[in-house]
Structure formats: structure tokens, C-alpha cells
Amino acid sequence: MNPYAKLIFTMSLLLGTTMTISSNHWMMAWAGLEINTLAIIPLITKPHHP
């Protein structure tokens, strides 16, 4: 995976987590969880090395 893409997905994961923790409304918490879901999918689909 491209290092820049990995950085963007990791930063999106941190943004979603921060957004979920600091939200005052359920809609913002839901949006943060959706960002986390979209950011984690490419990170877990990379090939694993034994």
C-alpha cells in the first residue's frame, strides 16, 4: 500500500475516533463510526505476511 494512502486512512481513523468520543449528538457519533468503518476496511484488506 502506498505510504500516503496508509497515512490518510490512519488519520481518518483517528478523526473518526475523536469525532465519536467528543460528539454531543447521536448523529455526530454515528458519522464518526461511519468514518471509522470506511477507514478501517482498506487497512485490514492489505495482504498479510507470515
C-alpha positions in Angstrom: 0.0 0.0 0.0 1.2 3.5 -0.8 2.6 5.2 2.3 0.5 8.3 1.7 -2.7 6.3 1.4 -1.9 4.5 4.6 -1.3 7.9 6.3 -4.6 9.2 5.0 -6.5 6.1 6.2 -4.8 6.2 9.6 -5.6 9.9 10.0 -9.2 9.2 9.0 -9.4 6.5 11.7 -8.1 9.0 14.3 -10.5 11.7 13.1 -13.5 9.3 13.3 -12.5 8.1 16.8 -12.0 11.7 18.0 -15.3 12.7 16.5 -17.2 9.8 18.1 -15.7 10.4 21.5 -16.3 14.2 21.5 -19.8 14.2 20.0 -22.7 15.7 21.8 -25.3 14.4 19.4 -26.0 10.8 18.3 -25.8 11.9 14.6 -22.2 13.1 15.0 -21.3 9.9 16.9 -22.8 7.9 14.1 -20.9 9.9 11.5 -17.7 9.2 13.4 -18.4 5.5 13.5 -19.0 5.5 9.7 -15.7 7.3 9.1 -14.0 4.6 11.2 -15.7 1.9 9.2 -14.7 3.4 5.9 -11.1 4.0 7.1 -10.5 0.5 8.6 -11.6 -1.5 5.5 -8.6 -0.7 3.3 -6.2 -1.2 6.3 -7.5 -4.7 7.0 -7.6 -5.9 3.4 -3.9 -5.5 2.8 -2.0 -8.7 2.3 -0.7 -10.3 5.4 2.9 -11.6 5.7 3.5 -14.9 7.6 
